Amino acid sequence: MPEQLLSKWIQHVKPRWKTAFLSTVIIGFLTHMYIFTNAIPNHDSLINIYTPQFNFNLGRFYLSPFSGISSYFDLPWINGILSIFYLAVFSAMIAELLELKKTLSIVLTSSLIVSFPAISAIFSYMFTADGYMAGFLLTAFALLLTKKYKYGFLPGSLLVYFAVGIYQVNLPLLLTLTTLFLISEILYRQISLRKFFTYVLRFFALTAIGMALYTITFTLYRNFFAGKVRDYQGLNEVGSAFSLWDPIIRVRNAFSHFFFRGFGPEMPVNLFEIANVAVFALLLLGFVMFIRQRKQAMAKPMVAIAAVLILSLPFSAYSLYFISPGVNYHMLMMLPLIPFYLLPILFYDNFTASTQKTKLFSWGTVLVSAVVIFNFALIANISYFNMNLKYEKSTAAVNRIVNRIEQTSGYENASKLAIFGEIAMESKLATEDVPESVPRMTGTLGDTFLRFPSHYQYMIENMYGISYDLVTPQEYESILSSSVYADMESWPAADSVRIIGDTLIIKLGEELE
């Protein structure tokens, strides 16, 4: 019977799984409830209110079926619930992978994961968020299978294949979580060199087979099915020759920019940067203290390997730089950096000797992690706040434009739309105050999401019920070079909106040639 099967299954659920799951759900909803209960699009979701997400030209072959679980509509509440569920299971798997023991360690780990800025940035693209979270879940599941079973890398590699086919950033996530697991095994389980290389071979097979399957699919799509690959994030440059030194420099710059941007000349120092300094201080201090406590039990080569693994984390997190020179990391791709925040918690979780130093370190880790989580929640909600401002300003602007259109003689005969320039909506709040208060949150920053003519077209149709076809590129250039366009003044002048034949021309500003 179903209830008996459910009861039997619940009996096998470990306490750490329950703690991780519930912590993620509670902190997740507390942090992200605003975006779940409000329909706030950004520039991308505005034109993806309904989309099957067949992003084969982006190499995301399996995004459509996993995003399709919640339908192809942009449903913030449903997508949000599914996303939190996937993240809750993901957190439980990470807790199991690292064999966390202390309740606070599990709560802090889960809370850091679900409130991490990359998660908040993904939620600004709510129409696809649940698909991305499903990819993270598959990645963690693949690692867990590989750890627990001798040949777990075989089914695990299939999961990696699907995960990377959802979003390519799951490859660096796989690498950094693997590195975190190996560090944990060396320091806390004190595995032998032989056991270490056994794990390395398993995880290498997991990654190699999974990526081989993905590469085969990508090659078949591009060469045998004549599939076009978009010039986006260096996809069309994969395998291109480039200097090995270039990605190393890019890793250094991207790493320092994410964690310590405020210490540069362009941005002020915020709590985010101060907390990151504290996290790295705890990481270094915890590693030194742990080695000193167990120097008699640990072999020096294993200590050296653990140190090298920690130092390799930035290169694993930014490994896509070594695959294509055209890759540019943005906030949606930053979840692979989460191990830096988890390492101090790992040290805290495994300290057993109750000395004054370990007590101070433990309190420091718990308090700093709590501050980081709270700050992550602030970053998320400042970002959502700015999204709402963008939405209100953009809606008001389009409302004014539609009102002007309806006052223009002959508008009812227009079937085509030509928009030139951009409407000026800059404010100090959106251009200075918000960007200086949070990291570079992709999808949430800026004054407006009205970037291209298609954004105006979609908004006018879906919010005001007026449908236009955009003019062709040839028609666009013809209008741009015409005397009619030259005689028009920019918005909000009286003649900034004109009807020529069946074409509605809106001049928001001077078009840059």
Buried (B, 14 or more C-beta within 10 A) or exposed (E): EEEEEEEEEEEEEEEBBBBBBBBBBBBBBEBBBBBBEBEBBBBBBBBBBEBEBEBBBBBBBBBBBBBEEBEBEBBBBBBBBBBBBBBBBBBBBBBBBBBBEBEBBBBBBBBBBBBBBBBBBBBBBBBBBBBBBBBBBBBBBBBBBBBEEEEBBBBBBBBBBBBBBBBBBBBBBBBBBBBBBBBBBBBBEEBEEEEBEEBEEBBEBBBEBBBEBBBEBBEEBBEEEEBEBEEBBBBBBBEEEEEEEEBBEBBEEBBEBBBBBBBEEEBEEBBBBBBBBBBBEBBEBBBEBBBEBBEEEBEEEBBEBBBEBBEBBBBBBBBBBBBBBBBEBBBBBBBBBBBBBBBBBBBBBBBEEEEEEBEEBBEBBBEBBBBBBBBBBBBBBBBBBBBBBBBEBBBEBBBEBBEBBEEBEEBEEBEBBBBBBBBEBEEEEBEEEBBEBBBBBBBBBBBBBBEBBBBBBBBBEBBBEBEBEBBEEEEBEEBEEEEEBEEBEBBEEEEBBBBBEEBBBBBBEEBEE
